[in-house]
Amino acid sequence: MISLYLLIIIIPAAGFPLEYLLKRFTGLYSSLAILASLLILIDAYIYGGNIYVHYTWFYNIDFGIYIDHLSLIMAFIVLSVSLIINVFSVFYMGKDPRNRTYFSEISIFVASMLGLVLSSNLVFTFLFWELVGIMSYLLIGFWYFKPNAAYAAKKSLLITRLGDLSFIIGLSIIYVSLNRIDPASPLSIPYLISNSGYISKIIGKYTLTLSLMFIFIGALSKSAQFPLHVWLPDAMEGPTTVSALIHAATMVTAGVYIIARLFPLFYYSYSMYTIAIIGSVTAILGALMGIAVNDMKRILAYSTMSQLGYMFSALGMSGIFFYSGVSFAMYQLLVHAVFKALLFMSAAVVMMYTLETRDIRSLGGLFRKMPATAILMLIGSITLAGIPPTAGFYSKDEIVFLGYAYFERTGNIVPFMLLLITEAVTSIYIFRMYFNIFLGKTKTKAAENAKDPKFIYLIPLIILAFLSLFLGPFRYNFYKFIDPHVYIYTPPAYIEVVTVIAALSGIYIAYIIYNINFNSGLYNIIRNRFYIDRFYNYIANVFIEISFVTGIFDRIYDNFLDNMAGKIVKTGTMLKRIQNGSLEYYIIFLLGGLAAIFTIVEFMVML
């Protein structure tokens, strides 16, 4: 009976051949496969308790699934949001000539993410981690005939491969360190998280920290965190539904999940403060860069980068509150999945009815043309901004309050201040986008002809909007489901007021500046992404120049070897003539050789 739960991973993958082979009802089979997997997952919830199904694969590495409260929540987020996006994709991608390929790739993508979440061993977690990266490459470059899409796909693949290399180095250190001490199951997830304190003592905190920092770098690349965030904005060249899936429920959330999954190990290492600071810095950087772009999909991409920074910061600050930060980070992940899918799908509707216009400066006045879409995107925007009583208000403020508690405990105010400032900046960039799209007058003929789609196509968005508004009251149930002993910090009343004022003031500022074109020095720095991309290009060019110089030496060395080979061939050809089968020749050369040897020996004796 329990082995049935392996089908949670297998069934979505079955959508791949079905979508390819069955030409009718495109998108139906992958949607039904995801739904079936979701129903089995619900059965796992009803079953209760942890589910650990594993089989020996190779030596001391097992293959199987491990379902506890954390992986159950994550798999539920992946499946439910993916199902909603997949159903909407039937409408959005229905007329694309390669729609069967699209739904086939989505099926493998979702199955890969489920494998990453539910694997019982870090080896298979890594294998599915790689498969998620490969499928994201294919989906980002889905319209590969567009140069920008092909470039974006390659960029995402190369940068995430750096993180993947770091990830496997971290796994190797853990494996080598534990294999000589406890060779039974050194990379089994249940073993690692239930014996984290023992492992820390056995292999030492410094070795543990080193291995986990390599894994953390892998998480940074997957979740587009500073300084490995540069691939995410360019990844917007794929279909908008792909962007929704990557940002809401799959690839970029993988990094957050792997830190939460291995949190008991991270807790006993020296890496927690680093995670908190990088998360906080990424949150403010992503928010600032979102202000200075005019492409609506890129604005949402920077939003994802920023919101994931909140999650990493919460995980890092859990160093003083144990699992509380994990509960807050995962709740933020859930709420973010809902409102980010809503925002991307609303953007997809706007683009569909404005001839794929992505520049917010070319839109305007769409509230009158698309009132239903405008209201749905407004709900997503206020949830992202953290305006009460939306779920975003509770999820984000809980992390800000955690930052204040962290300040009280450690005296370090940096995470709290960065996250608080990010609240205001978040409201600015998302409402600057919203006001440009829906307020004012229409500026193009495409915008003039825009309209809402049929009601049936808006149902997935309405479901997400409802969840965005009403998930908040259930947060304590969520926290306690992950950690029954979760610590809920109650900040001073003025801190709660300040967070709301920050969010509301951001909306007011956005209304004042939304149609103003800035050209200040600071604005240009932000618009150029703080020149981080240029710095990476400079480093790459340095290595290209070095490779050019080393290439010269390689050519010289290759020519030398080629010439030597030619000389050897010529010498061999000459010597080959000696081997003519005549005994007289052999005797003559033998005597000549002996005479030469005797002459040399005699000469050396005389010396």
C-alpha positions as CSV (number, residue, x, y, z in Angstrom):
1,M,0.0,0.0,0.0
2,I,2.7,2.5,1.0
3,S,4.6,1.9,-2.2
4,L,1.7,3.6,-3.9
5,Y,3.2,6.9,-2.9
6,L,6.0,6.4,-5.4
7,L,3.4,7.1,-8.0
8,I,3.3,10.7,-6.9
9,I,6.5,11.1,-8.9
10,I,5.8,8.6,-11.6
11,I,2.3,9.7,-12.7
12,P,3.2,13.3,-13.7
13,A,6.0,11.9,-15.8
14,A,3.5,9.8,-17.6
15,G,2.0,12.9,-19.0
16,F,5.1,13.2,-21.2
17,P,4.4,10.3,-23.6
18,L,0.7,10.8,-23.4
19,E,0.9,14.5,-24.6
20,Y,3.2,13.5,-27.4
21,L,1.3,10.4,-28.6
22,L,-2.3,11.5,-28.2
23,K,-3.0,14.5,-30.5
24,R,-6.5,15.3,-29.2
25,F,-7.2,17.3,-26.0
26,T,-3.8,18.7,-25.7
27,G,-3.0,19.7,-22.1
28,L,-5.7,17.4,-20.7
29,Y,-3.5,14.4,-20.0
30,S,-0.8,16.3,-18.1
31,S,-3.4,18.1,-16.1
32,L,-5.1,14.8,-15.2
33,A,-1.7,13.3,-14.3
34,I,-0.9,16.2,-11.9
35,L,-4.4,15.9,-10.4
36,A,-4.0,12.2,-9.8
37,S,-0.6,12.8,-8.2
38,L,-2.2,15.4,-6.0
39,L,-4.9,13.0,-4.9
40,I,-2.3,10.4,-3.9
41,L,-0.5,13.1,-1.9
42,I,-3.7,14.0,-0.1
43,D,-4.0,10.3,0.8
44,A,-0.5,10.5,2.2
45,Y,-1.7,13.3,4.4
46,I,-4.7,11.3,5.6
47,Y,-2.4,8.3,6.3
48,G,-0.6,10.4,8.8
49,G,2.9,10.1,10.1
50,N,6.1,10.0,8.2
51,I,6.3,7.8,5.1
52,Y,9.7,6.3,4.3
53,V,9.9,3.9,1.3
54,H,13.3,3.0,0.1
55,Y,15.1,0.4,-1.9
56,T,18.9,-0.3,-2.2
57,W,20.2,1.1,-5.4
58,F,24.0,0.9,-5.2
59,Y,26.2,-0.1,-2.3
60,N,25.0,2.1,0.6
61,I,22.9,4.5,-1.5
62,D,19.2,3.9,-1.5
63,F,16.4,5.1,-3.7
64,G,12.9,6.0,-2.4
65,I,10.7,8.7,-1.0
66,Y,10.5,10.3,2.3
67,I,7.3,12.2,3.2
68,D,7.2,14.2,6.4
69,H,5.3,17.4,7.1
70,L,7.9,19.6,5.3
71,S,8.1,17.6,2.1
72,L,4.3,17.1,2.2
73,I,3.7,20.8,2.3
74,M,6.3,21.5,-0.5
75,A,4.9,18.8,-2.7
76,F,1.4,20.1,-2.2
77,I,2.5,23.6,-3.2
78,V,4.2,22.2,-6.3
79,L,1.2,20.1,-7.4
80,S,-1.6,22.5,-6.6
81,V,0.0,25.6,-8.2
82,S,1.3,23.6,-11.2
83,L,-2.2,22.2,-11.8
84,I,-3.8,25.7,-11.8
85,I,-1.1,27.0,-14.2
86,N,-1.3,23.9,-16.4
87,V,-5.1,24.4,-16.8
88,F,-4.6,28.0,-17.6
89,S,-1.9,27.0,-20.1
90,V,-4.5,25.1,-22.2
91,F,-6.0,28.6,-22.9
92,Y,-2.7,30.4,-23.2
93,M,-0.8,27.9,-25.3
94,G,-3.7,26.4,-27.1
95,K,-2.8,27.9,-30.5
96,D,0.9,27.5,-30.3
97,P,2.1,25.0,-33.0
98,R,4.4,23.3,-30.5
99,N,1.9,23.1,-27.7
100,R,2.2,19.3,-27.4
101,T,5.9,19.7,-26.8
102,Y,5.2,22.3,-24.2
103,F,2.8,20.2,-22.1
104,S,5.2,17.2,-22.4
105,E,8.1,19.2,-21.0
106,I,5.9,20.6,-18.3
107,S,5.0,17.0,-17.2
108,I,8.7,16.1,-16.8
109,F,9.4,19.4,-15.1
110,V,6.8,18.9,-12.5
111,A,7.8,15.2,-12.0
112,S,11.4,16.3,-11.5
113,M,10.5,18.9,-8.9
114,L,8.5,16.2,-7.0
115,G,11.4,13.9,-7.2
116,L,13.7,16.6,-5.7
117,V,11.2,17.2,-2.9
118,L,10.4,13.6,-2.0
119,S,13.6,11.8,-2.6
120,S,14.9,10.0,0.5
121,N,18.5,10.3,-0.4
122,L,20.6,13.3,-1.4
123,V,22.1,11.5,-4.4
124,F,18.7,11.3,-6.0
125,T,17.8,14.7,-4.7
126,F,20.8,15.9,-6.7
127,L,19.8,13.9,-9.8
128,F,16.3,15.4,-9.8
129,W,17.9,18.8,-9.0
130,E,19.9,18.5,-12.3
131,L,16.8,17.3,-14.2
132,V,14.9,20.4,-13.0
133,G,17.7,22.6,-14.3
134,I,17.7,20.8,-17.7
135,M,13.9,21.1,-18.1
136,S,14.0,24.8,-17.1
137,Y,16.6,25.2,-19.9
138,L,14.3,23.7,-22.4
139,L,11.2,25.7,-21.2
140,I,13.1,29.0,-21.0
141,G,14.3,28.4,-24.5
142,F,11.0,27.0,-25.7
143,W,10.8,29.6,-28.4
144,Y,14.4,28.9,-29.4
145,F,14.0,30.6,-32.8
146,K,14.1,33.9,-30.9
147,P,17.8,34.9,-30.3
148,N,16.9,36.3,-26.8
149,A,15.2,33.1,-25.7
150,A,18.2,30.9,-26.9
151,Y,20.6,33.3,-25.1
152,A,18.5,33.3,-21.9
153,A,18.3,29.5,-21.8
154,K,22.1,29.1,-22.2
155,K,22.7,31.8,-19.6
156,S,20.5,30.1,-17.0
157,L,22.0,26.7,-17.7
158,L,25.6,27.9,-17.3
159,I,25.1,29.9,-14.1
160,T,23.0,27.2,-12.4
161,R,25.7,24.6,-13.5
162,L,28.2,26.5,-11.3
163,G,25.8,26.1,-8.4
164,D,25.3,22.4,-9.3
165,L,29.1,21.8,-9.2
166,S,29.2,23.4,-5.8
167,F,26.3,21.3,-4.6
168,I,27.9,18.0,-5.6
169,I,31.2,19.1,-3.9
170,G,29.2,19.7,-0.7
171,L,27.6,16.2,-1.0
172,S,31.0,14.6,-1.6
173,I,32.4,16.2,1.5
174,I,29.5,14.9,3.6
175,Y,29.7,11.4,2.0
176,V,33.5,11.1,2.5
177,S,33.3,12.4,6.1
178,L,30.5,10.0,7.1
179,N,31.2,7.0,5.0
180,R,34.3,6.1,7.1
181,I,32.3,6.5,10.3
182,D,28.8,5.2,9.6
183,P,28.8,3.6,6.1
184,A,25.2,2.3,6.3
185,S,23.5,5.3,4.9
186,P,25.7,8.5,4.8
187,L,23.4,10.5,2.5
188,S,20.0,9.3,3.6
189,I,17.9,12.3,4.4
190,P,16.1,10.8,7.4
191,Y,19.5,9.8,8.8
192,L,21.0,13.2,8.3
193,I,18.2,15.3,9.8
194,S,17.6,12.9,12.8
195,N,21.3,12.7,13.7
196,S,22.4,16.3,13.0
197,G,23.9,16.9,16.4
198,Y,25.8,13.7,16.4
199,I,27.1,14.3,12.8
200,S,28.3,17.8,13.9
201,K,30.3,16.3,16.7
202,I,31.7,13.4,14.6
203,I,32.9,15.3,11.6
204,G,33.5,18.6,13.3
205,K,31.7,22.0,12.8
206,Y,34.3,23.3,10.4
207,T,33.9,20.4,8.0
208,L,30.2,20.5,8.3
209,T,30.1,24.2,7.6
210,L,32.4,23.8,4.6
211,S,30.2,21.1,3.1
212,L,27.0,23.1,3.8
213,M,28.4,26.3,2.3
214,F,29.0,24.5,-0.9
215,I,25.4,23.2,-0.8
216,F,24.2,26.8,0.0
217,I,26.0,28.1,-3.1
218,G,24.1,25.6,-5.1
219,A,20.9,26.9,-3.5
220,L,21.8,30.5,-4.3
221,S,22.2,29.7,-8.0
222,K,18.9,27.8,-8.2
223,S,16.9,30.4,-6.3
224,A,18.6,33.4,-8.1
225,Q,20.1,34.9,-5.0
226,F,22.9,37.5,-5.0
227,P,25.5,37.1,-6.5
228,L,24.2,34.3,-8.7
229,H,20.9,36.0,-9.6
230,V,21.8,37.4,-13.0
231,W,20.1,34.6,-15.0
232,L,16.6,35.2,-13.7
233,P,15.5,38.4,-15.5
234,D,16.7,37.1,-18.8
235,A,14.7,33.9,-18.2
236,M,11.6,35.8,-19.0
237,E,11.9,35.1,-22.7
238,G,10.0,31.8,-22.4
239,P,6.2,31.6,-22.4
240,T,4.7,33.5,-19.5
241,T,3.1,30.4,-18.0
242,V,6.6,28.9,-17.9
243,S,7.7,32.0,-15.9
244,A,4.7,31.5,-13.6
245,L,5.7,27.9,-13.0
246,I,9.4,28.5,-12.5
247,H,8.8,31.4,-10.1
248,A,5.8,30.2,-8.2
249,A,6.2,26.4,-7.7
250,T,9.2,24.8,-9.1
251,M,12.8,25.7,-9.9
252,V,13.6,28.9,-7.9
253,T,11.9,27.5,-4.8
254,A,14.2,24.4,-4.9
255,G,17.0,26.4,-3.2
256,V,14.8,27.5,-0.3
257,Y,13.5,23.9,0.1
258,I,16.9,22.3,0.2
259,I,18.0,24.7,3.0
260,A,14.8,24.0,4.9
261,R,15.2,20.2,4.3
262,L,18.7,20.2,5.7
263,F,18.1,22.8,8.3
264,P,18.9,20.6,11.3
265,L,22.4,20.3,9.8
266,F,22.7,24.0,9.0
267,Y,21.6,24.7,12.6
268,Y,24.8,23.1,13.9
269,S,27.1,24.9,11.5
270,Y,28.6,28.4,11.3
271,S,26.7,29.3,8.2
272,M,23.4,30.7,9.6
273,Y,24.4,34.4,9.7
274,T,25.8,34.2,6.2
275,I,22.4,32.9,5.0
276,A,20.5,35.6,6.8
277,I,22.7,38.5,5.4
278,I,22.7,37.2,1.8
279,G,18.9,36.8,1.9
280,S,18.4,40.3,3.3
281,V,20.8,41.9,0.8
282,T,19.1,40.0,-2.1
283,A,15.7,41.2,-0.9
284,I,16.6,44.9,-1.1
285,L,18.7,44.5,-4.3
286,G,15.9,42.7,-6.2
287,A,13.3,45.3,-5.0
288,L,15.5,48.2,-6.1
289,M,16.2,46.7,-9.5
290,G,12.5,46.2,-9.9
291,I,11.9,49.9,-9.8
292,A,14.2,50.7,-12.7
293,V,12.9,48.3,-15.4
294,N,9.9,48.8,-17.7
295,D,9.3,45.2,-18.8
296,M,6.5,43.8,-16.7
297,K,7.8,40.3,-16.7
298,R,11.3,41.4,-15.6
299,I,9.7,43.5,-12.8
300,L,8.0,40.3,-11.6
301,A,11.3,38.4,-12.0
302,Y,13.1,40.9,-9.7
303,S,10.1,40.6,-7.4
304,T,10.7,36.8,-7.2
305,M,14.4,37.4,-6.4
306,S,13.5,39.8,-3.7
307,Q,10.7,37.6,-2.1
308,L,13.0,34.6,-2.1
309,G,15.5,36.8,-0.2
310,Y,12.9,37.1,2.6
311,M,12.7,33.3,2.8
312,F,16.5,32.9,2.9
313,S,16.8,35.6,5.6
314,A,14.1,33.8,7.7
315,L,16.0,30.5,7.4
316,G,19.3,32.2,8.4
317,M,17.7,33.9,11.4
318,S,16.4,30.6,12.6
319,G,19.8,30.1,14.1
320,I,18.5,31.5,17.3
321,F,14.9,30.2,17.1
322,F,15.5,26.8,15.6
323,Y,12.5,25.7,13.5
324,S,10.4,28.9,13.7
325,G,12.2,30.5,10.8
326,V,11.6,27.4,8.7
327,S,7.9,27.6,9.4
328,F,7.8,31.3,8.5
329,A,9.9,30.8,5.3
330,M,7.7,27.9,4.1
331,Y,4.6,29.9,4.7
332,Q,6.0,32.8,2.8
333,L,6.9,30.3,0.0
334,L,3.3,29.1,-0.1
335,V,1.8,32.6,-0.2
336,H,4.4,33.7,-2.7
337,A,3.5,30.8,-5.0
338,V,-0.1,31.8,-4.9
339,F,0.2,35.6,-5.6
340,K,3.2,35.2,-8.0
341,A,1.3,32.7,-10.1
342,L,-1.7,35.2,-10.1
343,L,0.5,38.1,-11.1
344,F,2.2,36.2,-14.0
345,M,-1.0,34.8,-15.3
346,S,-2.6,38.3,-15.1
347,A,0.4,39.6,-17.0
348,A,-0.2,36.8,-19.6
349,V,-3.8,37.9,-20.1
350,V,-2.7,41.6,-20.6
351,M,0.0,40.5,-23.1
352,M,-2.4,38.3,-25.0
353,Y,-4.8,41.1,-25.6
354,T,-2.2,43.8,-26.3
355,L,-0.2,42.0,-29.0
356,E,2.4,40.7,-26.5
357,T,3.2,44.3,-25.2
358,R,5.6,44.0,-22.2
359,D,6.7,47.6,-21.9
360,I,4.5,49.1,-19.2
361,R,5.1,52.6,-20.7
362,S,3.3,51.5,-23.9
363,L,0.1,50.5,-22.0
364,G,-2.1,52.5,-19.7
365,G,-5.9,53.0,-19.3
366,L,-6.5,49.2,-19.3
367,F,-8.7,49.3,-16.2
368,R,-11.6,50.5,-18.4
369,K,-10.8,47.9,-21.0
370,M,-10.0,44.9,-18.8
371,P,-11.7,45.5,-15.4
372,A,-11.8,41.9,-14.3
373,T,-8.1,41.4,-15.1
374,A,-7.3,44.7,-13.4
375,I,-9.0,43.7,-10.2
376,L,-7.3,40.3,-10.2
377,M,-3.9,41.9,-10.7
378,L,-4.7,44.4,-8.0
379,I,-5.3,41.6,-5.5
380,G,-1.9,40.0,-6.5
381,S,-0.2,43.4,-6.2
382,I,-1.6,44.3,-2.7
383,T,-0.7,40.7,-1.5
384,L,2.9,41.2,-2.8
385,A,3.1,44.6,-1.1
386,G,1.9,43.1,2.2
387,I,-1.2,45.2,2.6
388,P,-3.6,44.0,5.3
389,P,-5.6,41.8,5.5
390,T,-4.0,39.8,2.6
391,A,-2.0,36.7,3.2
392,G,1.1,38.6,2.1
393,F,0.7,41.0,5.0
394,Y,1.0,38.1,7.5
395,S,3.7,36.1,5.7
396,K,6.1,38.9,5.1
397,D,5.6,40.8,8.4
398,E,6.2,37.6,10.4
399,I,9.7,37.5,8.8
400,V,10.2,41.2,9.5
401,F,9.2,40.6,13.1
402,L,11.6,37.7,13.2
403,G,14.3,40.2,12.1
404,Y,13.4,42.5,15.0
405,A,13.5,39.5,17.4
406,Y,16.9,38.7,15.9
407,F,18.1,42.2,16.6
408,E,16.9,42.0,20.2
409,R,18.7,38.7,20.7
410,T,22.0,39.4,18.9
411,G,22.2,43.2,18.6
412,N,22.5,42.9,14.8
413,I,19.9,45.2,13.2
414,V,21.1,44.7,9.6
415,P,18.6,42.0,8.5
416,F,15.6,43.8,10.1
417,M,16.4,47.2,8.5
418,L,17.0,45.8,5.1
419,L,13.8,43.8,5.2
420,L,11.8,46.8,6.5
421,I,13.1,49.1,3.7
422,T,12.3,46.3,1.2
423,E,8.7,46.5,2.3
424,A,8.4,50.1,1.1
425,V,10.4,49.5,-2.1
426,T,8.3,46.4,-2.9
427,S,5.1,48.6,-2.9
428,I,6.8,51.1,-5.1
429,Y,7.9,48.8,-7.9
430,I,4.7,46.7,-8.1
431,F,2.4,49.6,-8.0
432,R,4.5,51.6,-10.4
433,M,3.9,48.7,-12.8
434,Y,0.2,48.5,-11.9
435,F,-0.5,52.2,-12.3
436,N,1.4,52.3,-15.7
437,I,-0.7,49.4,-17.0
438,F,-4.2,50.3,-15.8
439,L,-4.4,54.0,-15.0
440,G,-4.2,57.0,-17.3
441,K,-5.0,56.9,-21.0
442,T,-4.4,54.2,-23.5
443,K,-1.2,54.9,-25.5
444,T,-1.2,52.4,-28.3
445,K,-3.7,50.8,-30.7
446,A,-3.0,47.4,-29.1
447,A,-4.0,48.7,-25.7
448,E,-7.1,50.4,-27.2
449,N,-8.4,47.1,-28.5
450,A,-7.7,45.1,-25.2
451,K,-10.5,43.3,-23.5
452,D,-11.1,40.7,-20.7
453,P,-11.1,37.1,-21.8
454,K,-14.1,34.8,-21.2
455,F,-15.0,34.2,-17.6
456,I,-14.0,30.5,-17.8
457,Y,-10.4,31.4,-18.6
458,L,-10.3,33.6,-15.5
459,I,-11.4,30.9,-13.1
460,P,-7.8,29.8,-12.3
461,L,-6.9,33.4,-11.5
462,I,-10.0,33.9,-9.4
463,I,-9.0,30.8,-7.3
464,L,-5.5,32.3,-6.8
465,A,-7.0,35.7,-5.9
466,F,-9.3,34.1,-3.3
467,L,-6.3,32.2,-1.7
468,S,-4.3,35.4,-1.7
469,L,-6.9,37.2,0.3
470,F,-7.9,34.5,2.7
471,L,-4.9,32.3,3.5
472,G,-3.8,34.6,6.3
473,P,-6.1,33.4,9.1
474,F,-4.8,29.8,8.7
475,R,-1.1,30.7,9.2
476,Y,-0.9,29.3,12.7
477,N,-2.2,26.0,11.6
478,F,0.5,26.0,8.9
479,Y,3.2,26.9,11.4
480,K,2.3,24.2,13.8
481,F,1.9,21.6,11.1
482,I,5.6,22.1,10.3
483,D,6.7,22.6,13.9
484,P,4.3,22.0,16.8
485,H,6.6,24.0,19.1
486,V,6.9,27.0,16.8
487,Y,7.9,30.2,18.5
488,I,5.7,33.2,17.6
489,Y,7.3,36.5,18.4
490,T,5.0,39.4,19.3
491,P,6.8,42.7,18.5
492,P,6.2,46.1,20.0
493,A,3.0,47.7,18.6
494,Y,5.0,50.5,16.9
495,I,6.9,47.9,14.8
496,E,3.6,46.5,13.5
497,V,2.5,50.0,12.7
498,V,5.8,50.9,11.0
499,T,5.6,47.9,8.6
500,V,2.1,48.9,7.5
501,I,3.1,52.5,7.0
502,A,6.1,51.4,5.0
503,A,3.9,49.4,2.6
504,L,1.3,52.1,2.2
505,S,3.8,54.9,1.8
506,G,5.4,52.8,-1.1
507,I,2.0,52.8,-2.9
508,Y,1.7,56.6,-2.4
509,I,5.2,57.2,-3.8
510,A,4.5,54.9,-6.7
511,Y,1.4,56.9,-7.6
512,I,3.4,60.1,-7.6
513,I,6.3,58.8,-9.8
514,Y,4.8,56.1,-11.9
515,N,4.9,58.1,-15.2
516,I,8.0,60.1,-14.5
517,N,11.2,59.2,-16.4
518,F,14.2,59.5,-14.1
519,N,17.8,60.1,-15.3
520,S,19.8,60.6,-12.1
521,G,23.1,58.9,-11.5
522,L,21.7,56.6,-8.8
523,Y,18.8,55.6,-11.0
524,N,21.2,54.8,-13.8
525,I,23.2,52.6,-11.5
526,I,20.1,50.7,-10.5
527,R,18.9,50.5,-14.1
528,N,22.2,48.9,-15.0
529,R,21.7,46.3,-12.3
530,F,24.4,47.8,-10.1
531,Y,26.8,46.8,-13.0
532,I,27.0,43.3,-11.6
533,D,26.4,41.8,-15.1
534,R,29.1,44.1,-16.5
535,F,31.5,42.9,-13.8
536,Y,30.8,39.3,-14.7
537,N,31.3,40.1,-18.4
538,Y,34.6,41.8,-17.5
539,I,35.8,38.7,-15.6
540,A,34.7,36.5,-18.5
541,N,36.6,38.7,-21.0
542,V,39.7,38.5,-18.8
543,F,39.6,34.7,-19.0
544,I,38.9,34.9,-22.7
545,E,42.1,37.0,-23.1
546,I,44.0,34.5,-20.9
547,S,42.7,31.6,-23.0
548,F,43.9,33.4,-26.2
549,V,47.4,33.7,-24.8
550,T,47.5,30.1,-23.6
551,G,46.1,29.2,-27.0
552,I,49.2,30.6,-28.6
553,F,51.4,28.3,-26.4
554,D,49.1,25.4,-27.2
555,R,49.5,26.0,-30.9
556,I,53.3,26.2,-30.6
557,Y,53.4,23.0,-28.5
558,D,51.0,21.3,-31.0
559,N,53.2,22.3,-33.9
560,F,56.3,21.0,-32.1
561,L,54.6,17.7,-31.5
562,D,53.4,17.5,-35.1
563,N,56.9,18.2,-36.4
564,M,58.4,15.6,-34.0
565,A,55.9,13.1,-35.2
566,G,56.9,13.9,-38.8
567,K,60.6,13.5,-38.0
568,I,59.9,10.2,-36.3
569,V,57.9,8.9,-39.3
570,K,60.8,9.9,-41.6
571,T,63.4,8.3,-39.4
572,G,61.3,5.2,-39.2
573,T,60.9,5.2,-43.0
574,M,64.7,5.4,-43.4
575,L,65.4,2.7,-40.9
576,K,62.8,0.5,-42.4
577,R,65.0,0.1,-45.5
578,I,67.5,-1.9,-43.3
579,Q,64.9,-4.5,-42.8
580,N,65.2,-5.9,-46.3
581,G,65.4,-9.6,-45.5
582,S,69.1,-9.9,-46.5
583,L,71.3,-11.7,-44.0
584,E,74.5,-10.0,-45.3
585,Y,73.0,-6.6,-44.5
586,Y,72.1,-7.7,-41.0
587,I,75.7,-9.0,-40.3
588,I,77.2,-5.8,-41.7
589,F,75.1,-3.5,-39.5
590,L,75.7,-5.8,-36.5
591,L,79.4,-5.6,-36.9
592,G,79.2,-1.8,-37.6
593,G,77.2,-1.4,-34.4
594,L,79.7,-3.4,-32.3
595,A,82.6,-1.5,-33.8
596,A,80.9,1.8,-32.8
597,I,80.3,0.6,-29.2
598,F,83.9,-0.6,-28.8
599,T,85.2,2.7,-30.2
600,I,83.0,4.7,-27.7
601,V,84.1,2.5,-24.8
602,E,87.8,2.8,-25.8
603,F,87.5,6.6,-26.1
604,M,85.9,6.9,-22.6
605,V,88.7,4.7,-21.1
606,M,91.3,7.0,-22.6
607,L,89.6,10.0,-20.9
